[in-house]
Amino acid sequence: MPTKYMILGYGDHVLCDDSLRLVRHGAKHQSLMLDVRLNYYRGLHLSCISEFELRLDGRVVPSGNVILSLHGKEFAIDELSDQYTEFWGVKDRATLECFLGPVAEGGHDVDLTLRFRSPYMKFAPGVYATIDGSARKTMVLRTIEKAGV
């Protein structure tokens, strides 16, 4: 059966184990953080990401509430398509920071949809292979108090 996306076998490495954490920024503010990797055998520029969606316990986290950090730089999800010079290597962890309401400690269903164009597989002018680098996992949330706040 034909598929629209190529799916590679590195899915268990996308959502980094033990990386789901709730960071408290003082008494009133908190953010959920999660480390992710590419489900691919080569790195790529952030501009290659064509689809990004994060769900926590079945609820979509609005893309405007998510920041992707890579190599000490922060990017809004809506800005990724313009990041032609930012390279995400296969061994590099990117951190997603999500601004949500209260989230309980314990187990949570984390579902990341991440699809990207492979700049290495061009079929015709402007036509590239699309890779489905999505992953889903039950992860345990831990709380971290941010020092100096």
C-alpha positions in Angstrom: 0.0 0.0 0.0 1.5 3.4 -1.0 2.2 5.9 1.7 2.7 9.7 1.5 5.6 9.7 3.9 8.8 7.6 4.4 9.1 6.3 7.9 12.4 5.2 9.3 13.1 3.0 12.2 14.6 5.4 14.7 11.3 6.4 16.3 12.2 5.2 19.8 15.0 7.8 19.9 12.8 10.9 19.0 11.3 11.5 22.4 14.3 11.4 24.8 13.7 9.2 27.8 13.6 11.0 31.2 13.5 14.4 29.6 9.9 15.5 30.3 10.1 18.1 33.0 8.0 20.8 34.5 10.1 23.9 35.2 8.7 26.4 37.8 9.6 30.0 37.1 8.5 31.4 40.5 5.1 31.0 42.1 2.9 31.7 39.1 4.7 30.6 36.0 5.7 27.2 34.7 6.7 25.6 31.5 6.8 22.0 30.3 10.1 21.0 28.6 11.0 18.0 26.5 14.1 16.9 24.6 13.7 15.5 21.1 15.9 14.2 18.3 15.5 13.6 14.6 14.1 10.3 13.2 16.5 10.3 10.4 20.0 9.2 9.5 21.3 12.7 8.5 20.9 16.1 9.9 18.9 18.8 8.2 18.1 22.5 8.4 15.2 23.6 10.5 13.6 25.1 7.3 13.0 21.5 6.1 10.4 20.9 8.8 7.0 21.0 7.1 4.7 19.8 9.8 5.0 20.1 13.6 2.4 19.3 16.2 2.7 18.3 19.9 0.0 16.6 21.9 -0.1 16.0 25.6 -2.6 13.5 26.8 -4.5 13.8 23.5 -4.7 17.6 23.6 -3.0 19.7 21.0 -0.5 22.2 22.4 -1.0 25.4 20.3 2.1 26.0 18.2 2.2 29.6 19.5 2.9 28.1 23.0 5.9 26.1 21.9 9.5 27.2 21.5 12.2 25.0 20.0 15.7 25.5 21.4 18.8 24.3 19.5 22.4 25.2 20.0 21.5 28.0 22.5 19.0 29.7 20.1 15.2 29.8 20.5 12.7 29.6 17.6 8.9 29.9 17.5 7.4 26.9 15.6 6.0 29.3 13.0 9.5 30.6 12.4 11.1 27.3 11.5 10.4 27.5 7.7 12.7 30.6 7.6 15.6 29.0 9.4 17.8 28.0 6.4 21.1 28.4 8.3 20.2 26.5 11.5 21.3 22.9 11.2 19.9 20.1 13.4 22.4 17.2 13.5 21.2 13.7 14.1 23.0 13.5 17.5 21.7 16.9 18.6 18.9 17.2 21.1 16.5 20.0 20.6 14.4 21.2 23.6 10.8 22.0 23.3 9.5 24.4 25.9 5.7 24.6 26.1 3.7 27.2 28.0 0.6 25.5 29.4 -1.8 25.6 32.3 -1.3 23.3 35.3 0.1 19.8 34.5 0.1 17.0 37.1 3.2 15.0 37.8 3.3 11.4 36.7 2.7 9.6 33.4 1.6 11.5 30.3 1.0 10.5 26.7 3.3 12.5 24.5 2.6 12.5 20.8 4.9 14.5 18.5 4.1 14.8 14.8 7.2 15.9 13.0 7.4 15.7 9.2 10.2 17.2 7.0 11.5 17.4 3.5 14.7 15.6 2.8 17.0 18.0 0.9 19.1 14.9 0.0 16.3 13.2 -2.0 15.1 15.6 -4.8 12.8 13.9 -7.3 12.1 17.0 -9.5 12.4 20.8 -9.2 10.8 21.6 -5.9 9.7 18.0 -5.2 11.5 16.3 -2.3 10.9 13.1 -0.3 8.9 13.7 2.8 9.9 11.9 6.0 7.6 11.1 8.9 9.7 11.5 12.0 6.8 11.4 14.4 6.9 9.5 17.7 4.6 8.7 20.6 5.5 7.6 24.1 4.2 7.5 27.7 6.6 9.6 29.7 6.9 10.5 33.4 6.8 14.2 34.3 9.2 15.5 37.0 9.3 18.9 38.5 12.3 21.2 38.6 12.4 24.5 40.5 14.4 27.1 38.5 17.0 28.7 40.7 17.3 32.4 41.1 13.6 33.2 40.4 
